Amino acid sequence: MVPARIKDLRIRDLRWTLGGWQAATGANPSVIGRTLQHQNVSTTAIYARLILDSVREAMQQATSAMLVAGGIGRAAEVTPIQETKKNATRS
């Protein structure tokens, strides 16, 4: 086995990374909580902030529908919301 050569790596870091990646790839909080063996749902809630893609998509669809309904544009003309560095998923 080759050592990771990462200074100060803790098991907790690996758990947080796994939970973060699960959230970012669409796992629901219940699954994340069971994976990380959380006893309290509020402990898992922190990972919910990483699940932004579905929120972004829903906002884009609603905005597009509002523009079409208002006669301002067509759905194809709506510019997608760009992910900012501040909101980028961190592990």
N, CA, C and O of each residue as an XYZ file, in Angstrom:
364
protein
N       0.841     -1.174      0.000
C       0.000      0.000      0.000
C       0.892      1.245      0.000
O       1.881      1.309      0.731
N       0.537      2.222     -0.817
C       1.293      3.474     -0.908
C       0.670      4.483      0.050
O      -0.539      4.709      0.006
N       1.487      5.095      0.920
C       0.934      6.094      1.834
C       0.423      7.319      1.079
O       0.944      7.668      0.020
N      -0.592      7.962      1.630
C      -1.218      9.118      0.978
C      -0.327     10.351      0.998
O      -0.472     11.237      0.156
N       0.578     10.413      1.939
C       1.487     11.573      2.082
C       0.716     12.882      2.265
O       1.086     13.912      1.702
N      -0.335     12.832      3.038
C      -1.120     14.021      3.354
C      -0.880     14.331      4.824
O      -1.156     13.504      5.694
N      -0.364     15.524      5.097
C      -0.091     15.908      6.481
C      -1.393     16.141      7.236
O      -2.350     16.696      6.695
N      -1.414     15.721      8.460
C      -2.532     15.976      9.374
C      -3.869     15.429      8.884
O      -4.908     16.014      9.191
N      -3.880     14.353      8.148
C      -5.135     13.746      7.687
C      -5.776     12.997      8.851
O      -5.139     12.176      9.512
N      -7.059     13.301      9.088
C      -7.800     12.650     10.171
C      -8.952     11.843      9.580
O      -9.422     12.141      8.482
N      -9.398     10.844     10.288
C     -10.549     10.052      9.866
C     -11.756     10.965      9.671
O     -12.532     10.780      8.733
N     -11.913     11.942     10.549
C     -13.031     12.896     10.433
C     -12.986     13.624      9.087
O     -14.039     13.880      8.504
N     -11.803     13.963      8.580
C     -11.681     14.608      7.267
C     -12.231     13.699      6.168
O     -12.909     14.158      5.248
N     -11.931     12.418      6.276
C     -12.426     11.467      5.279
C     -13.947     11.340      5.350
O     -14.616     11.245      4.322
N     -14.485     11.340      6.563
C     -15.944     11.278      6.737
C     -16.606     12.505      6.120
O     -17.597     12.383      5.400
N     -16.056     13.696      6.402
C     -16.626     14.934      5.858
C     -16.552     14.936      4.331
O     -17.484     15.368      3.653
N     -15.444     14.453      3.810
C     -15.288     14.400      2.355
C     -16.309     13.441      1.746
O     -16.935     13.754      0.733
N     -16.472     12.278      2.365
C     -17.457     11.313      1.853
C     -18.860     11.912      1.899
O     -19.595     11.828      0.916
N     -19.238     12.508      3.013
C     -20.557     13.125      3.131
C     -20.754     14.239      2.120
O     -21.825     14.364      1.527
N     -19.732     15.039      1.924
C     -19.800     16.132      0.956
C     -19.975     15.627     -0.470
O     -20.771     16.166     -1.238
N     -19.229     14.600     -0.808
C     -19.353     14.033     -2.156
C     -20.703     13.354     -2.346
O     -21.283     13.423     -3.430
N     -21.206     12.704     -1.312
C     -22.536     12.107     -1.427
C     -23.576     13.190     -1.699
O     -24.431     13.028     -2.570
N     -23.506     14.284     -0.960
C     -24.456     15.379     -1.151
C     -24.331     15.972     -2.549
O     -25.333     16.221     -3.218
N     -23.098     16.196     -2.982
C     -22.862     16.812     -4.286
C     -23.298     15.927     -5.439
O     -23.606     16.424     -6.522
N     -23.326     14.625     -5.217
C     -23.727     13.716     -6.288
C     -25.189     13.284     -6.168
O     -25.638     12.384     -6.878
N     -25.927     13.936     -5.263
C     -27.366     13.742     -5.228
C     -27.932     12.809     -4.188
O     -29.136     12.551     -4.203
N     -27.125     12.292     -3.284
C     -27.662     11.417     -2.235
C     -28.552     12.239     -1.307
O     -28.238     13.388     -0.995
N     -29.647     11.657     -0.875
C     -30.516     12.416      0.021
C     -29.945     12.378      1.447
O     -29.183     11.475      1.791
N     -30.315     13.354      2.263
C     -29.750     13.453      3.616
C     -29.933     12.199      4.471
O     -29.092     11.904      5.319
N     -31.008     11.469      4.259
C     -31.222     10.246      5.026
C     -30.123      9.224      4.734
O     -29.611      8.576      5.646
N     -29.774      9.089      3.484
C     -28.714      8.154      3.087
C     -27.367      8.618      3.634
O     -26.578      7.813      4.128
N     -27.114      9.904      3.543
C     -25.857     10.448      4.059
C     -25.764     10.198      5.561
O     -24.724      9.768      6.058
N     -26.845     10.464      6.276
C     -26.868     10.242      7.721
C     -26.610      8.795      8.097
O     -25.879      8.513      9.047
N     -27.211      7.881      7.351
C     -26.979      6.453      7.639
C     -25.549      6.055      7.323
O     -24.941      5.280      8.060
N     -25.008      6.583      6.229
C     -23.628      6.275      5.859
C     -22.657      6.713      6.942
O     -21.728      5.985      7.293
N     -22.884      7.914      7.468
C     -21.977      8.475      8.465
C     -22.372      8.111      9.894
O     -21.736      8.543     10.856
N     -23.433      7.308     10.019
C     -23.938      6.833     11.307
C     -24.286      7.973     12.250
O     -23.981      7.926     13.441
N     -24.935      9.006     11.697
C     -25.402     10.111     12.529
C     -26.634      9.675     13.310
O     -27.518      9.016     12.762
N     -26.693     10.031     14.565
C     -27.844      9.725     15.407
C     -28.911     10.813     15.303
O     -30.091     10.560     15.548
N     -28.491     12.020     14.938
C     -29.387     13.161     14.909
C     -29.471     13.720     13.489
O     -28.444     13.923     12.842
N     -30.684     13.968     13.001
C     -30.892     14.482     11.654
C     -30.226     15.840     11.471
O     -29.743     16.145     10.380
N     -30.192     16.657     12.512
C     -29.588     17.985     12.387
C     -28.087     17.902     12.127
O     -27.508     18.829     11.560
N     -27.459     16.820     12.529
C     -26.038     16.634     12.248
C     -25.812     16.478     10.750
O     -24.814     16.954     10.210
N     -26.734     15.817     10.093
C     -26.625     15.582      8.650
C     -27.046     16.809      7.848
O     -26.674     16.942      6.682
N     -27.807     17.694      8.452
C     -28.345     18.857      7.731
C     -27.262     19.732      7.119
O     -27.509     20.402      6.116
N     -26.091     19.739      7.692
C     -25.015     20.578      7.140
C     -24.659     20.165      5.711
O     -24.219     20.996      4.917
N     -24.844     18.900      5.387
C     -24.521     18.435      4.039
C     -25.572     18.875      3.023
O     -25.290     18.916      1.825
N     -26.764     19.200      3.480
C     -27.834     19.634      2.573
C     -27.455     20.918      1.850
O     -27.923     21.152      0.736
N     -26.627     21.748      2.450
C     -26.230     22.995      1.787
C     -25.381     22.732      0.549
O     -25.217     23.617     -0.291
N     -24.848     21.536      0.433
C     -24.027     21.201     -0.731
C     -24.860     20.733     -1.919
O     -24.350     20.633     -3.035
N     -26.136     20.446     -1.686
C     -26.995     19.946     -2.748
C     -27.625     21.143     -3.455
O     -28.766     21.507     -3.170
N     -26.892     21.746     -4.365
C     -27.340     22.968     -5.020
C     -27.805     22.770     -6.463
O     -28.558     23.600     -6.974
N     -27.388     21.717     -7.119
C     -27.728     21.542     -8.524
C     -29.229     21.496     -8.760
O     -29.718     22.130     -9.694
N     -29.968     20.769     -7.946
C     -31.415     20.687     -8.137
C     -32.074     22.033     -7.852
O     -33.062     22.387     -8.495
N     -31.538     22.778     -6.901
C     -32.062     24.113     -6.594
C     -31.814     25.043     -7.779
O     -32.706     25.782     -8.195
N     -30.603     25.001     -8.315
C     -30.254     25.831     -9.466
C     -31.146     25.515    -10.663
O     -31.649     26.417    -11.333
N     -31.332     24.234    -10.920
C     -32.167     23.813    -12.050
C     -33.611     24.277    -11.868
O     -34.229     24.762    -12.816
N     -34.148     24.135    -10.667
C     -35.517     24.570    -10.396
C     -35.654     26.075    -10.568
O     -36.662     26.545    -11.095
N     -34.656     26.839    -10.131
C     -34.686     28.289    -10.299
C     -34.652     28.674    -11.777
O     -35.364     29.582    -12.205
N     -33.829     27.985    -12.544
C     -33.734     28.274    -13.972
C     -35.050     27.974    -14.678
O     -35.492     28.750    -15.525
N     -35.676     26.855    -14.336
C     -36.954     26.499    -14.951
C     -38.029     27.518    -14.595
O     -38.797     27.936    -15.462
N     -38.092     27.917    -13.340
C     -39.108     28.878    -12.906
C     -38.882     30.235    -13.561
O     -39.832     30.869    -14.020
N     -37.641     30.679    -13.607
C     -37.325     31.964    -14.232
C     -37.678     31.946    -15.708
O     -38.246     32.904    -16.232
N     -37.345     30.869    -16.363
C     -37.665     30.727    -17.784
C     -39.173     30.782    -18.003
O     -39.648     31.469    -18.906
N     -39.920     30.064    -17.183
C     -41.380     30.057    -17.309
C     -41.962     31.445    -17.058
O     -42.908     31.853    -17.730
N     -41.402     32.166    -16.097
C     -41.869     33.531    -15.812
C     -41.621     34.451    -17.010
O     -42.489     35.248    -17.367
N     -40.464     34.346    -17.620
C     -40.147     35.176    -18.781
C     -41.056     34.858    -19.957
O     -41.527     35.763    -20.646
N     -41.302     33.579    -20.187
C     -42.195     33.171    -21.280
C     -43.605     33.680    -21.003
O     -44.260     34.214    -21.898
N     -44.077     33.515    -19.763
C     -45.426     33.962    -19.400
C     -45.568     35.472    -19.542
O     -46.645     35.968    -19.875
N     -44.499     36.193    -19.294
C     -44.531     37.645    -19.408
C     -44.281     38.143    -20.820
O     -44.282     39.349    -21.067
N     -44.068     37.219    -21.744
C     -43.830     37.597    -23.128
C     -42.482     38.253    -23.355
O     -42.272     38.917    -24.370
N     -41.578     38.072    -22.426
C     -40.270     38.726    -22.512
C     -39.261     37.887    -23.298
O     -38.364     38.437    -23.937
N     -39.399     36.601    -23.256
C     -38.410     35.765    -23.937
C     -38.895     34.361    -24.137
O     -40.033     34.013    -23.822
N     -38.007     33.567    -24.667
C     -38.271     32.143    -24.855
C     -37.379     31.360    -23.904
O     -36.340     31.854    -23.465
N     -37.782     30.162    -23.595
C     -37.029     29.339    -22.648
C     -35.582     29.162    -23.090
O     -34.681     29.133    -22.252
N     -35.345     29.045    -24.398
C     -33.991     28.820    -24.902
C     -33.097     30.040    -24.708
O     -31.874     29.917    -24.758
N     -33.688     31.219    -24.487
C     -32.900     32.440    -24.361
C     -32.429     32.713    -22.935
O     -31.632     33.626    -22.721
N     -32.895     31.957    -21.974
C     -32.521     32.195    -20.587
C     -31.080     31.742    -20.375
O     -30.719     30.614    -20.710
N     -30.272     32.620    -19.823
C     -28.873     32.304    -19.551
C     -28.787     31.521    -18.254
O     -29.314     31.963    -17.233
N     -28.130     30.358    -18.273
C     -28.005     29.567    -17.047
C     -27.255     30.321    -15.966
O     -26.365     31.120    -16.255
N     -27.618     30.061    -14.722
C     -26.933     30.655    -13.573
C     -25.574     29.985    -13.452
O     -25.482     28.757    -13.443
N     -24.533     30.775    -13.359
C     -23.183     30.236    -13.222
C     -22.859     30.029    -11.757
O     -23.196     30.858    -10.912
N     -22.203     28.916    -11.462
C     -21.802     28.649    -10.089
C     -20.650     29.576     -9.731
O     -19.676     29.691    -10.474
N     -20.772     30.228     -8.594
C     -19.707     31.118     -8.145
C     -18.710     30.335     -7.310
O     -19.019     29.260     -6.796
N     -17.525     30.880     -7.183
C     -16.499     30.227     -6.378
C     -16.960     30.098     -4.932
O     -16.644     29.115     -4.261
N     -17.708     31.094     -4.451
C     -18.195     31.087     -3.075
C     -19.140     29.908     -2.831
O     -19.137     29.328     -1.745
N     -19.957     29.547     -3.848
C     -20.933     28.488     -3.696
C     -20.438     27.143     -4.199
O     -21.178     26.161     -4.155
N     -19.213     27.081     -4.671
C     -18.680     25.821     -5.194
C     -18.625     24.792     -4.075
O     -18.397     25.124     -2.912
N     -18.837     23.556     -4.446
C     -18.819     22.475     -3.471
C     -17.408     22.276     -2.949
O     -16.455     22.145     -3.716
N     -17.294     22.257     -1.628
C     -16.013     21.994     -0.996
C     -16.104     20.661     -0.284
O     -17.153     20.287      0.239
N     -15.012     19.966     -0.273
C     -15.015     18.688      0.444
C     -14.322     18.823      1.759
O     -14.223     17.851      2.508
